[in-house]
Amino acid sequence: MNKTKKWLVLGLGLSLVMGVGLVGCGKSSSSSESTNTKVANKKTLIVATSGTLYPTSFHTTKNSKLTGFDVEVVRAVAKGLHKKVQFKELSVDGQLTAVNSGKADMAANDFGLSPARKKQYALSTVYKHSFNSVMVRDKNDSGIHSWADVKGKRAAGEAGTGYQRLAQQLGAKLVNYDNVSNDVYLKDVKNGKTDLIMNDYYLQKLALKATPNSGLHLIKNMYFTTSDDGQGVGILMKKSNTKLKAEVDKEVKKLLKNGTIKKISEKYYGADVTKKPNVKISKNFTIKSKYTGQ
């Protein structure tokens, strides 16, 4: 197996992980203001990310330096702010918890801002726009030719994600994985253990490109968006860190204007993801917050 492929997993960063509690209630306004200033004035920013999400945050080999689209964007932002960056590699749930508790100043992992997240987090100026896709077997499209056909099919993904909650809403049987590599996901769909994977279009397209003769494809007439990802992708921060957000926003806008983020996106995605894609969207789904698990 290709070493790079071994360490990369499908993009789950757009998922909404539930159950992250509010902290710091009851603090005085002066205390919050002091904390806000302290975070913005830090010389080293602590950034939570996965380290396993190709091509946004990953290692080409087990011991190689962390790299990826979001990772390079964060490094460029920090450079403009004359700050250093220390990355903490955590699960999606762990990243959100770290930002919420103050153990990380921000999170960068293909994050969008869902309605539920808006209560606790702020998103920087958006620097990535995308849409979602459904991956199926070449043979008969896994029996999926419309959204109604998802009912009863086996959907692969990470438990609690927006994609799995949507699959459950559509009546699919959930097959949940825990931080496994691309080849496991793709092999299981090809062999019939699962029937579909719903995920970000660019991430799925790259996964297929990295796995020639996978026996899989994306259904072109079933591109979709959701209530969790319609706003776009940016850097996630605690809502109360208004000073840090203002500084990050200013730098992101500068990097968008001078084409730096465009170059980074073309390097990792092979496309300019800073612009909204011109594709036909089959449906926009509102993902329910309730998740029963299977």
Secondary structure, 3 states (H helix, E strand, C coil): CCHHHHCCECCCCCCCCCCCCCCCCCCCHHHHHHHHHHHHCCCEEEEEECCEECCCEECCCCCCCCECHHHHHHHHHHHHCCCEEEEEECCHHHHHHHHHHCCCCEEEEEEECCCCHHHCEEECCCCECCCEEEEEECHHHHHCCCHHHHCCCEEEEECCCHHHHHHHHCCCEEEEECCCCHHHHHHHHHCCCCCEEEEEHHHHHHHHHCCCCCCEEECHHHCEEECCCCCCEEEEEECCCHHHHHHHHHHHHHHHHCCHHHHHHHHHHCCCCCCCCCCCCCEEECCCCCCCCC
